[in-house]
C-alpha cells in the first residue's frame, strides 16, 4: 500500500496585552515576522486557487464573516505577501498570518507519527515567535491552540490529503463525510457550552457549532462539513488535495495521528470502491448532535426516519479495512489505528474512562473536578477560561502541559524530538527538497511554494516543480550547487 501524503495547517488563537480585535491582523503579522529561527521570506502564490470547486466550477467570491469585515474598514489594502508575512522553515513548513491568526502548516508527511510530531513542533515555532514578539513589544502574549474565541468566531485546523483525481467529488464526499461526523468521539478537542443552535453543557467538538452547509468551497463563513476547495498544489490532471476543515486542534499527538489515520482509512477504502454506505441527509445536524450528546449514545439520523450511531459508522469502516487489507498489505500505522479505535470505542460504550487518550475527555475530567471542588454550575463563565487554558501552548501556564507532567494523559514527545523536526524533515517527501532549498541555497532562492521552487539563474529564473509522488532521497542533501540540486530533482 502506498502511503497518502498529508499535512495539517493550524490557526492559533492570539491575545495580546492591551490590544483588541481591531489590532489582530497587525499583531499576527508582527508575531510571524518576529520568528527568531532560520527561514526564507518569499512565498510564491501563483499556484493557489481557493475559489476553485471540486464540483467543476469556480466560485465568484468566498463568503466572509461580516463581523470580521468590520475590522477591515478604513484599512489600506496591502499585497498578500505583506499581509501574510510568510516564512518558509528549514523543515519545509510554512508560518504565516491568516486573517489575524498566526498559522503553522506542517511539511507534507507520509507517516502519522511524523505528522503528529511536526504538528506539535508547530506549537514550539509559534511559541518562540510569540516570545520574541512579546520581548520586542513589551506586551504579554497568550497563544491558544483551539478553534473558538467563545464570542462567535471560529478559526480552523485544516487537514490536507493528496489523492488521485480519478476519485472525484461524489466518491470522496460519500467516503469522508460519515467519518468526519463519527470520528469526533475519538479525537474531538472538547468545548464548554455552545455559540449557536441552542444551549449545551459540554461538547466533543469545537467546530460543530459553525457548520451551516453540507458541502461548499468556503472556509471563513457559511462553513461546510465537507470542503470542496480544488487547489491540488500538484498537477491538477492527476491529483486532488482533499481539504478537511471539520477537525479540531488537538493537544494530544495521539489524537492528531488518530484523526488523520481515520480519514486515511476512509480514503484507502474509497480508492478500492469499498466505502461503507451511509445516507445521512443532514450532515450539519448529525455533526452537532454527536458533539452535544453527553449520554455517549451518539445517534446519527439516516434518511427514511432510520438512525444509526457514530459507533456503528466507525465500526463499518474498521471492519471494511480489515476485510480489504490483509496483514501483509496493510499499513502498520493504519492497522494500529484500527486496533486503538476499537478499544477506545468499546470504552466509550461501556462508560469507561478515556481521559488519558482523548482531548475532549481529558478536558472534561479537569473541568468536572473544578465544578465539584468549587460547587459551580457548568454554565459558570469561569469554565470557559479553564477551557482556553487547557489549550494554552506555553508549558509554564497551560493546563494540558500540567496534565502531561502529572502523567494524566498519554506521554508527549521530548523537546529534542520537536527541535529536530523544526530543523529538518525525516521523510523523503518534497518537503525535504523545500527545506534543503531554504537551509542550503537560501541566497539563491526567489520563491517557494508547495508546488515548486524558483531560484535565481543567469538572466532567467530557474523554476523546478516538486512532484508529490516521487522520492526525494539522501543524494539531494549531498548536492553542492543549485544547478545540481535542480538536476537531481528533475531526475537529470
C-alpha positions in Angstrom: 0.0 0.0 0.0 1.4 3.4 -1.0 1.0 5.9 1.8 -1.1 9.0 1.4 0.7 12.3 1.7 -0.9 14.5 4.3 -0.3 17.8 6.2 -2.0 19.9 8.9 -2.4 23.7 9.0 -3.4 25.2 12.3 -4.5 28.7 13.1 -3.8 29.8 16.6 -5.8 32.0 18.9 -3.9 35.2 19.8 -4.3 37.5 22.7 -2.0 40.5 23.2 -1.9 42.6 26.3 -3.7 46.0 25.8 -4.8 45.1 22.2 -8.2 44.3 20.8 -9.8 42.6 17.8 -9.2 45.7 15.7 -5.4 45.1 16.1 -5.5 41.4 15.4 -4.2 41.4 11.9 -1.3 43.8 12.7 -0.4 41.8 15.8 -0.4 38.5 13.9 1.8 39.9 11.2 4.2 41.3 13.8 4.3 37.9 15.6 5.1 35.9 12.5 7.8 38.4 11.5 9.3 38.1 14.9 10.0 34.4 14.4 13.7 34.0 15.6 14.6 30.9 13.7 16.2 30.5 10.3 13.7 30.9 7.5 13.1 32.1 3.9 10.8 35.1 3.0 9.2 34.9 -0.4 6.2 32.6 -0.7 5.0 32.0 -4.3 1.2 32.4 -4.6 0.9 31.5 -8.3 -0.5 28.1 -7.8 -3.1 29.0 -5.2 -6.8 28.9 -6.3 -9.1 29.0 -3.2 -12.2 29.6 -5.2 -11.9 26.6 -7.5 -14.5 23.9 -6.6 -14.2 20.1 -6.9 -17.6 20.0 -8.5 -16.2 21.7 -11.6 -16.8 25.4 -11.3 -15.1 28.4 -9.7 -17.0 30.5 -7.2 -17.1 34.2 -7.9 -16.2 35.2 -4.3 -15.6 33.5 -1.0 -18.0 34.3 1.8 -16.6 36.4 4.5 -17.7 36.9 8.1 -19.4 40.3 8.4 -18.1 40.7 11.9 -14.5 40.2 10.7 -15.2 42.6 7.8 -15.8 45.5 10.2 -12.1 45.4 11.2 -11.1 45.9 7.6 -13.0 49.2 7.2 -10.6 52.0 6.7 -7.5 49.8 6.3 -5.3 50.2 3.2 -5.3 47.0 1.2 -1.7 45.6 1.2 -0.3 42.9 -1.0 -0.9 39.3 0.1 2.8 38.9 0.8 2.7 41.9 3.1 -0.4 40.7 4.9 0.6 37.1 5.3 4.3 37.7 6.0 5.1 34.1 5.0 8.1 32.3 6.4 9.3 29.0 5.0 11.3 27.0 7.5 14.2 24.6 7.1 11.8 21.6 7.6 9.7 22.7 4.6 6.9 24.1 6.8 5.1 27.4 6.3 4.5 30.0 9.0 2.2 33.0 8.2 -0.6 35.2 9.2 -4.1 34.1 8.2 -6.9 36.6 8.9 -5.4 37.7 12.2 -4.2 34.3 13.4 -0.6 33.0 13.3 -0.8 29.8 11.3 1.6 26.9 11.0 1.4 24.5 8.1 3.4 21.3 8.6 5.6 19.8 6.0 3.9 17.1 3.9 4.3 13.8 5.7 3.7 10.1 4.9 3.8 8.8 8.4 1.1 9.5 11.0 3.8 9.5 13.7 5.9 12.1 11.8 2.9 14.3 11.1 1.9 14.4 14.7 5.4 15.3 15.7 5.5 18.1 13.1 2.2 19.4 14.3 3.5 19.5 17.8 6.7 21.1 16.6 4.5 23.9 15.2 3.5 24.8 18.7 7.1 25.3 19.5 7.6 27.5 16.5 4.6 29.6 17.3 5.6 29.9 21.0 9.1 31.1 20.1 7.6 33.7 17.7 5.2 34.9 20.4 8.0 35.2 23.0 10.2 37.2 20.5 7.2 39.4 19.7 6.5 39.9 23.4 10.1 40.8 24.2 10.2 43.3 21.3 6.8 44.9 22.0 6.9 44.8 25.8 3.4 43.3 25.8 2.4 39.9 27.2 1.2 37.5 24.6 -1.0 34.4 25.0 -1.3 31.7 22.4 -4.1 29.1 22.3 -4.3 26.0 20.1 -8.0 25.9 19.8 -10.8 26.8 17.4 -13.0 29.4 19.0 -12.8 32.7 20.9 -16.2 32.0 22.6 -17.5 35.2 21.1 -18.8 33.6 17.8 -15.6 33.5 15.9 -14.0 30.2 14.8 -10.6 29.6 13.3 -9.5 26.4 11.6 -7.3 23.4 11.9 -7.3 22.0 8.3 -6.1 18.7 7.2 -4.9 18.0 3.7 -4.7 14.7 1.8 -3.3 14.1 -1.7 -5.5 11.6 -3.5 -5.9 10.6 -7.2 -8.1 12.9 -9.3 -10.0 9.9 -10.5 -11.8 9.6 -7.2 -13.8 12.7 -7.9 -16.2 14.7 -5.7 -19.1 12.3 -5.3 -16.9 9.4 -4.2 -14.9 11.5 -1.8 -18.0 13.1 -0.3 -19.6 9.7 0.3 -16.4 8.2 1.8 -15.3 11.0 4.0 -18.5 12.8 5.4 -19.7 9.9 7.6 -16.2 9.6 9.1 -16.0 13.3 9.8 -19.2 13.1 11.8 -18.2 9.9 13.7 -14.5 10.4 14.4 -15.1 13.3 16.8 -16.0 10.8 19.5 -12.4 9.6 19.4 -10.5 12.8 18.7 -12.6 15.9 19.5 -10.9 18.7 21.4 -13.9 19.4 23.7 -15.7 22.6 24.4 -17.7 24.2 27.2 -21.1 25.5 26.1 -22.3 26.4 22.7 -22.3 29.5 20.4 -25.1 28.6 18.0 -28.1 26.3 17.8 -29.3 26.3 21.4 -27.7 25.6 24.8 -25.3 22.8 25.5 -23.3 22.0 28.7 -20.3 20.4 27.1 -19.4 19.2 23.6 -17.0 16.9 21.9 -16.1 19.3 19.1 -15.1 22.9 19.0 -16.1 23.2 15.3 -19.6 21.6 15.5 -21.3 25.0 16.2 -20.0 26.5 13.0 -21.2 24.3 10.1 -24.1 25.5 8.0 -23.6 23.7 4.7 -23.1 20.0 3.8 -20.5 20.9 1.1 -19.0 24.1 -0.2 -15.7 25.8 -1.1 -15.9 28.3 1.8 -13.8 28.2 5.0 -14.3 31.5 6.7 -18.1 31.8 6.8 -21.1 29.6 5.9 -18.7 26.7 6.6 -19.3 23.2 5.3 -18.8 19.8 6.9 -17.1 18.7 3.6 -15.0 21.3 1.9 -14.8 21.3 -1.9 -11.8 23.5 -2.5 -9.9 22.3 -5.5 -6.4 23.5 -5.0 -4.2 20.5 -5.5 -0.7 22.0 -5.1 0.3 19.4 -7.7 -0.5 18.5 -11.3 -4.3 19.1 -11.4 -4.8 16.4 -14.1 -3.5 13.8 -11.6 -4.2 15.0 -8.1 -6.9 16.3 -5.7 -5.8 17.8 -2.4 -8.7 16.9 -0.1 -9.1 19.9 2.2 -10.7 18.9 5.5 -11.8 21.8 7.7 -14.1 19.9 10.1 -11.5 18.8 12.6 -10.4 20.3 15.9 -7.0 21.4 17.1 -5.6 18.7 19.2 -3.2 19.0 22.1 -2.6 15.2 22.3 -0.4 13.9 19.4 -2.2 10.6 19.7 -5.5 12.4 18.8 -3.8 14.1 15.9 -2.5 10.8 14.4 -5.8 9.1 15.1 -7.9 11.7 13.3 -5.7 11.7 10.3 -5.5 7.9 10.3 -9.2 7.5 10.3 -9.5 9.8 7.2 -6.7 7.8 5.5 -8.7 4.6 6.2 -11.7 6.2 4.5 -9.6 7.2 1.5 -8.0 3.8 1.1 -11.4 2.2 1.0 -12.6 4.8 -1.4 -9.7 4.1 -3.8 -10.8 0.5 -3.9 -14.5 1.2 -4.1 -15.1 -0.4 -0.7 -16.6 2.6 1.1 -19.4 1.7 3.6 -22.7 3.2 2.6 -24.3 5.7 4.9 -27.2 8.0 3.7 -27.0 11.0 6.1 -29.5 13.6 4.9 -28.3 16.4 7.2 -24.6 16.2 8.0 -24.6 19.5 9.9 -27.3 18.3 12.3 -25.7 14.9 12.6 -22.3 16.5 13.4 -23.9 18.8 16.0 -26.0 16.1 17.6 -23.0 13.8 18.1 -20.9 16.6 19.5 -23.6 17.5 22.1 -24.5 14.0 23.3 -23.3 13.6 26.8 -25.1 10.2 27.1 -22.5 8.7 24.8 -25.2 7.2 22.6 -24.0 9.3 19.6 -27.1 8.8 17.4 -27.0 9.8 13.7 -30.2 10.2 11.7 -30.4 8.5 8.4 -32.7 9.0 5.5 -36.2 7.5 5.9 -36.6 8.0 9.6 -33.9 5.5 10.4 -30.9 6.1 12.6 -27.5 4.6 13.4 -24.7 5.6 15.8 -21.2 7.0 15.5 -20.0 3.7 16.9 -21.6 1.8 14.1 -20.3 4.1 11.4 -16.7 3.8 12.8 -17.1 0.0 13.1 -18.2 -0.3 9.5 -15.0 1.5 8.3 -12.8 -0.5 10.6 -14.3 -3.8 9.6 -14.2 -2.9 5.9 -10.5 -2.1 6.3 -9.9 -5.5 7.9 -11.7 -7.3 5.1 -10.0 -5.4 2.3 -6.4 -5.3 3.5 -4.7 -8.4 4.9 -1.8 -8.3 7.4 0.8 -8.2 4.6 -0.8 -5.4 2.6 -2.0 -3.2 5.5 -0.1 -0.1 6.5 1.2 -0.9 10.1 0.2 2.6 11.3 -3.3 2.3 10.0 -3.5 -1.2 11.4 -2.6 0.3 14.8 -5.4 3.0 14.3 -7.9 0.2 13.7 -7.0 -1.6 16.9 -6.7 1.6 19.0 -10.1 2.9 17.8 -11.9 -0.3 18.5 -10.5 -0.3 22.1 -11.4 3.3 22.7 -14.9 2.9 21.2 -15.6 0.0 23.5 -14.5 2.0 26.5 -16.9 4.8 25.5 -19.8 2.3 25.0 -19.2 0.9 28.5 -18.7 4.3 30.2 -15.1 3.6 31.0 -12.6 6.5 31.4 -10.9 7.6 28.2 -9.3 10.9 29.6 -5.8 9.5 29.2 -6.2 9.3 25.4 -8.8 11.8 24.1 -8.6 15.5 24.4 -12.3 16.1 25.0 -12.4 13.6 27.8 -9.2 14.9 29.5 -10.6 18.5 29.4 -14.0 17.3 30.7 -12.4 15.4 33.6 -10.4 18.5 34.5 -13.5 20.8 34.4 -15.5 18.3 36.4 -13.0 18.4 39.2 -13.3 22.2 39.3 -17.1 22.1 39.2 -17.2 19.6 42.1 -14.5 21.3 44.2 -15.8 24.9 43.7 -19.5 23.9 43.6 -20.2 25.9 40.5 -22.5 25.1 37.6 -21.4 24.1 34.1 -22.6 27.4 32.7 -20.3 29.3 35.1 -18.2 31.8 33.0 -15.0 30.6 34.7 -15.2 27.3 32.9 -14.6 28.9 29.6 -11.4 30.3 31.0 -10.3 26.9 32.0 -11.2 25.6 28.6 -8.9 28.2 27.0 -6.1 27.5 29.4 -6.2 23.8 28.5 -5.2 24.9 25.0 -2.5 27.4 26.1 0.7 26.2 24.4 3.0 27.8 27.0 4.2 24.8 29.1 4.7 27.1 32.1 1.0 28.1 32.1 -1.1 25.7 30.0 -3.3 23.2 31.8 -2.7 20.5 29.2 1.0 20.7 29.9 0.3 20.3 33.6 -1.8 17.2 32.9 1.1 15.8 30.8 3.6 16.5 33.6 1.4 14.6 36.0 1.1 11.6 33.7 -2.7 12.1 33.3 -2.5 12.0 29.5 -0.5 9.9 27.0 3.2 10.7 27.0 4.4 13.7 24.9 7.4 13.8 22.6 10.5 15.3 24.0 11.7 18.8 23.3 14.7 17.3 21.5 12.4 15.4 19.1 10.4 18.6 18.4 13.6 20.6 17.9 14.8 18.1 15.4 11.5 18.4 13.4 11.9 22.2 13.2 15.4 21.7 11.8 14.5 19.2 9.1 12.1 16.6 7.8 12.9 12.9 8.2 10.9 11.5 5.3 11.8 11.5 1.6 8.8 13.8 0.6 9.0 17.0 -1.4 9.2 18.9 1.9 12.7 17.7 2.2 13.6 19.5 -1.1 11.8 22.7 0.1 13.6 22.6 3.4 17.0 22.0 1.9 16.5 24.8 -0.5 15.9 27.1 2.5 18.9 25.9 4.5 21.4 25.3 1.7 20.5 27.7 -1.1 18.5 30.4 0.6 20.7 33.1 -1.0 19.7 31.9 -4.5 16.0 31.1 -3.7 13.5 33.5 -5.2 10.2 31.8 -4.4 8.9 28.7 -2.7 5.5 27.0 -2.6 4.0 23.6 -2.1 4.2 23.1 -5.9 7.7 24.4 -6.9 10.9 26.2 -6.1 12.3 29.1 -8.0 16.0 30.1 -8.0 18.0 33.0 -9.4 19.6 31.8 -12.6 21.7 33.8 -15.1 19.3 36.0 -16.9 16.1 34.0 -16.2 14.7 32.5 -13.0 15.1 28.7 -12.7 11.9 27.0 -11.6 11.7 23.4 -10.6 8.4 21.6 -10.0 8.1 19.3 -6.9 6.1 16.2 -8.0 4.4 14.9 -4.8 4.7 11.2 -5.7 8.4 10.9 -6.2 11.1 10.1 -3.5 13.5 12.8 -2.5 16.4 10.9 -1.1 19.8 11.5 0.6 21.5 12.3 -2.7 19.6 15.6 -2.6 21.3 16.5 0.7 24.7 15.9 -0.8 24.3 18.4 -3.7 26.6 21.4 -3.5 25.2 23.7 -6.2 21.7 25.0 -7.1 22.2 23.6 -10.6 22.9 20.1 -9.4 20.1 20.4 -6.9 17.7 21.2 -9.7 19.1 18.4 -11.9 18.7 15.9 -9.1 15.0 16.9 -8.5 14.3 16.7 -12.3 16.0 13.3 -12.5 18.5 14.5 -15.0 
